[in-house]
Amino acid sequence: MPLRPLPVRAAFEYRKKAGRREYVRVKLVRSADGIVEAIKHAQEGAGIITSLTETDGLVELSERTTTVEPGSTVGFLSYAALSG
């Protein structure tokens, strides 16, 4: 059964090229208005271990997505869901 990303509000800006799927490491927080938001980890890269230990999961960005603006809805995949 394929995983279904949970919709959350982006609290970050991100740009990428079209044509490739990307995953952004994020931490979830509850904002002042009660909505769950995804905050992008400050550092990226496969060797940045804190980007895994200080985050809750991944935001999946489709091949068609080129920008994420704060306030937009993005799909969140928790590490727990990914590990089965």
Backbone as JSON Lines, residues from 0, in Angstrom:
{"i":0,"aa":"M","n":[0.85,-1.18,0.0],"ca":[0.0,0.0,0.0],"c":[0.9,1.24,0.0]}
{"i":1,"aa":"P","n":[0.71,2.15,-0.96],"ca":[1.56,3.35,-1.02],"c":[1.27,4.29,0.14]}
{"i":2,"aa":"L","n":[2.31,4.97,0.58],"ca":[2.15,5.95,1.65],"c":[1.43,7.18,1.11]}
{"i":3,"aa":"R","n":[0.58,7.75,1.93],"ca":[-0.11,8.98,1.56],"c":[0.42,10.1,2.44]}
{"i":4,"aa":"P","n":[1.04,11.1,1.83],"ca":[1.54,12.22,2.63],"c":[0.4,12.95,3.36]}
{"i":5,"aa":"L","n":[0.69,13.38,4.57],"ca":[-0.27,14.18,5.34],"c":[-0.13,15.65,4.96]}
{"i":6,"aa":"P","n":[-1.23,16.34,4.72],"ca":[-1.12,17.76,4.38],"c":[-0.76,18.59,5.61]}
{"i":7,"aa":"V","n":[0.27,19.42,5.48],"ca":[0.67,20.35,6.53],"c":[1.0,21.69,5.87]}
{"i":8,"aa":"R","n":[1.08,22.73,6.67],"ca":[1.39,24.06,6.14],"c":[2.91,24.27,6.16]}
{"i":9,"aa":"A","n":[3.44,24.74,5.06],"ca":[4.87,25.04,4.97],"c":[5.18,26.33,5.72]}
{"i":10,"aa":"A","n":[6.23,26.3,6.52],"ca":[6.72,27.5,7.2],"c":[8.13,27.8,6.67]}
{"i":11,"aa":"F","n":[8.31,27.55,5.38],"ca":[9.61,27.78,4.76],"c":[9.42,28.09,3.28]}
{"i":12,"aa":"E","n":[10.47,28.63,2.7],"ca":[10.5,28.9,1.26],"c":[11.52,27.95,0.65]}
{"i":13,"aa":"Y","n":[11.21,27.43,-0.54],"ca":[12.12,26.47,-1.18],"c":[11.94,26.56,-2.68]}
{"i":14,"aa":"R","n":[13.04,26.45,-3.41],"ca":[13.01,26.46,-4.87],"c":[13.79,25.26,-5.39]}
{"i":15,"aa":"K","n":[13.27,24.67,-6.46],"ca":[13.95,23.54,-7.09],"c":[13.61,23.5,-8.56]}
{"i":16,"aa":"K","n":[14.38,22.7,-9.3],"ca":[14.14,22.54,-10.73],"c":[12.97,21.58,-10.95]}
{"i":17,"aa":"A","n":[12.21,21.84,-11.99],"ca":[11.13,20.92,-12.38],"c":[11.75,19.63,-12.93]}
{"i":18,"aa":"G","n":[10.98,18.56,-12.9],"ca":[11.42,17.32,-13.51],"c":[12.06,16.32,-12.57]}
{"i":19,"aa":"R","n":[12.22,16.68,-11.32],"ca":[12.76,15.71,-10.36],"c":[12.02,15.81,-9.03]}
{"i":20,"aa":"R","n":[11.85,14.69,-8.39],"ca":[11.2,14.63,-7.09],"c":[12.25,14.91,-6.02]}
{"i":21,"aa":"E","n":[11.9,15.71,-5.03],"ca":[12.82,16.02,-3.94],"c":[12.12,15.83,-2.6]}
{"i":22,"aa":"Y","n":[12.93,15.57,-1.59],"ca":[12.45,15.4,-0.23],"c":[13.21,16.37,0.67]}
{"i":23,"aa":"V","n":[12.47,17.12,1.48],"ca":[13.05,18.12,2.36],"c":[12.83,17.67,3.8]}
{"i":24,"aa":"R","n":[13.89,17.67,4.6],"ca":[13.79,17.27,6.01],"c":[13.17,18.41,6.82]}
{"i":25,"aa":"V","n":[12.11,18.07,7.58],"ca":[11.37,19.09,8.32],"c":[11.03,18.63,9.74]}
{"i":26,"aa":"K","n":[10.8,19.6,10.57],"ca":[10.29,19.39,11.93],"c":[8.88,19.96,11.94]}
{"i":27,"aa":"L","n":[7.97,19.27,12.64],"ca":[6.6,19.77,12.75],"c":[6.43,20.54,14.05]}
{"i":28,"aa":"V","n":[5.74,21.66,13.97],"ca":[5.41,22.47,15.14],"c":[3.97,22.94,15.0]}
{"i":29,"aa":"R","n":[3.35,23.24,16.12],"ca":[1.99,23.81,16.1],"c":[2.14,25.32,16.17]}
{"i":30,"aa":"S","n":[1.6,26.02,15.19],"ca":[1.7,27.48,15.14],"c":[0.74,28.12,16.14]}
{"i":31,"aa":"A","n":[0.84,29.43,16.27],"ca":[-0.01,30.17,17.2],"c":[-1.5,30.01,16.88]}
{"i":32,"aa":"D","n":[-1.83,29.79,15.6],"ca":[-3.24,29.62,15.22],"c":[-3.69,28.16,15.29]}
{"i":33,"aa":"G","n":[-2.82,27.27,15.79],"ca":[-3.2,25.88,16.01],"c":[-2.96,24.94,14.84]}
{"i":34,"aa":"I","n":[-2.48,25.47,13.73],"ca":[-2.22,24.67,12.53],"c":[-0.82,24.04,12.63]}
{"i":35,"aa":"V","n":[-0.7,22.79,12.19],"ca":[0.6,22.13,12.17],"c":[1.39,22.65,10.98]}
{"i":36,"aa":"E","n":[2.63,23.09,11.27],"ca":[3.5,23.63,10.23],"c":[4.78,22.81,10.12]}
{"i":37,"aa":"A","n":[5.33,22.77,8.92],"ca":[6.6,22.11,8.66],"c":[7.69,23.17,8.57]}
{"i":38,"aa":"I","n":[8.74,23.0,9.38],"ca":[9.88,23.92,9.37],"c":[11.08,23.17,8.8]}
{"i":39,"aa":"K","n":[11.65,23.71,7.75],"ca":[12.79,23.09,7.08],"c":[14.03,23.15,7.97]}
{"i":40,"aa":"H","n":[14.79,22.05,8.0],"ca":[16.05,22.03,8.75],"c":[17.02,23.01,8.1]}
{"i":41,"aa":"A","n":[17.78,23.7,8.91],"ca":[18.67,24.76,8.41],"c":[19.76,24.25,7.49]}
{"i":42,"aa":"Q","n":[20.23,23.02,7.7],"ca":[21.32,22.47,6.89],"c":[20.82,21.3,6.07]}
{"i":43,"aa":"E","n":[21.36,21.15,4.87],"ca":[21.0,20.04,3.99],"c":[22.23,19.2,3.71]}
{"i":44,"aa":"G","n":[22.02,18.02,3.2],"ca":[23.13,17.16,2.8],"c":[23.05,15.81,3.48]}
{"i":45,"aa":"A","n":[23.48,14.79,2.75],"ca":[23.4,13.42,3.25],"c":[24.23,13.2,4.5]}
{"i":46,"aa":"G","n":[25.31,13.95,4.67],"ca":[26.19,13.75,5.82],"c":[25.82,14.54,7.06]}
{"i":47,"aa":"I","n":[24.76,15.29,7.01],"ca":[24.33,16.1,8.16],"c":[23.41,15.25,9.03]}
{"i":48,"aa":"I","n":[23.99,14.58,10.01],"ca":[23.21,13.67,10.86],"c":[22.14,14.41,11.65]}
{"i":49,"aa":"T","n":[22.41,15.64,12.09],"ca":[21.4,16.38,12.85],"c":[20.15,16.67,12.01]}
{"i":50,"aa":"S","n":[20.31,16.65,10.69],"ca":[19.12,16.88,9.86],"c":[18.16,15.7,9.96]}
{"i":51,"aa":"L","n":[18.61,14.58,10.48],"ca":[17.73,13.44,10.74],"c":[17.29,13.39,12.19]}
{"i":52,"aa":"T","n":[18.19,13.68,13.11],"ca":[17.86,13.57,14.53],"c":[17.01,14.72,15.03]}
{"i":53,"aa":"E","n":[17.06,15.85,14.36],"ca":[16.3,17.03,14.81],"c":[15.05,17.29,13.97]}
{"i":54,"aa":"T","n":[14.67,16.32,13.14],"ca":[13.48,16.49,12.31],"c":[12.53,15.31,12.52]}
{"i":55,"aa":"D","n":[11.29,15.48,12.05],"ca":[10.25,14.47,12.24],"c":[9.97,13.65,10.99]}
{"i":56,"aa":"G","n":[10.4,14.14,9.84],"ca":[10.12,13.44,8.6],"c":[10.47,14.28,7.4]}
{"i":57,"aa":"L","n":[9.84,13.95,6.28],"ca":[10.17,14.56,5.0],"c":[8.94,15.2,4.36]}
{"i":58,"aa":"V","n":[9.16,16.33,3.71],"ca":[8.16,16.91,2.82],"c":[8.51,16.44,1.43]}
{"i":59,"aa":"E","n":[7.54,15.83,0.75],"ca":[7.74,15.32,-0.6],"c":[7.31,16.37,-1.61]}
{"i":60,"aa":"L","n":[8.23,16.72,-2.52],"ca":[7.95,17.7,-3.55],"c":[7.95,16.99,-4.91]}
{"i":61,"aa":"S","n":[6.85,17.06,-5.61],"ca":[6.69,16.34,-6.88],"c":[7.58,16.92,-7.98]}
{"i":62,"aa":"E","n":[7.63,16.21,-9.07],"ca":[8.41,16.65,-10.23],"c":[7.89,17.97,-10.79]}
{"i":63,"aa":"R","n":[6.62,18.24,-10.63],"ca":[6.01,19.48,-11.15],"c":[6.27,20.69,-10.26]}
{"i":64,"aa":"T","n":[6.55,20.46,-8.99],"ca":[6.74,21.57,-8.05],"c":[8.07,22.26,-8.31]}
{"i":65,"aa":"T","n":[8.05,23.59,-8.37],"ca":[9.29,24.34,-8.51],"c":[9.51,25.31,-7.35]}
{"i":66,"aa":"T","n":[8.44,25.69,-6.66],"ca":[8.59,26.58,-5.51],"c":[7.64,26.17,-4.39]}
{"i":67,"aa":"V","n":[8.08,26.43,-3.17],"ca":[7.23,26.31,-1.99],"c":[7.28,27.66,-1.31]}
{"i":68,"aa":"E","n":[6.14,28.21,-1.03],"ca":[6.04,29.49,-0.33],"c":[5.49,29.26,1.06]}
{"i":69,"aa":"P","n":[5.9,30.06,2.05],"ca":[5.3,29.93,3.38],"c":[3.79,30.06,3.3]}
{"i":70,"aa":"G","n":[3.1,29.16,3.99],"ca":[1.65,29.16,3.99],"c":[1.04,28.16,3.02]}
{"i":71,"aa":"S","n":[1.84,27.66,2.08],"ca":[1.3,26.68,1.13],"c":[1.19,25.31,1.79]}
{"i":72,"aa":"T","n":[0.35,24.47,1.23],"ca":[0.16,23.12,1.75],"c":[1.14,22.18,1.06]}
{"i":73,"aa":"V","n":[1.83,21.37,1.88],"ca":[2.8,20.4,1.37],"c":[2.48,19.04,1.98]}
{"i":74,"aa":"G","n":[3.01,17.99,1.38],"ca":[2.78,16.63,1.86],"c":[3.91,16.16,2.76]}
{"i":75,"aa":"F","n":[3.56,15.71,3.97],"ca":[4.53,15.29,4.98],"c":[4.51,13.78,5.14]}
{"i":76,"aa":"L","n":[5.69,13.17,5.17],"ca":[5.86,11.74,5.43],"c":[6.71,11.59,6.7]}
{"i":77,"aa":"S","n":[6.14,10.98,7.74],"ca":[6.89,10.83,8.98],"c":[7.9,9.71,8.84]}
{"i":78,"aa":"Y","n":[9.0,9.81,9.6],"ca":[9.99,8.73,9.6],"c":[9.36,7.43,10.08]}
{"i":79,"aa":"A","n":[8.44,7.52,11.04],"ca":[7.77,6.32,11.54],"c":[6.99,5.61,10.44]}
{"i":80,"aa":"A","n":[6.28,6.37,9.62],"ca":[5.52,5.79,8.51],"c":[6.46,5.18,7.47]}
{"i":81,"aa":"L","n":[7.58,5.83,7.24],"ca":[8.53,5.34,6.24],"c":[9.21,4.06,6.68]}
{"i":82,"aa":"S","n":[9.38,3.89,7.99],"ca":[10.08,2.7,8.47],"c":[9.14,1.5,8.6]}
{"i":83,"aa":"G","n":[7.86,1.75,8.4],"ca":[6.88,0.67,8.35],"c":[6.48,0.18,9.68]}
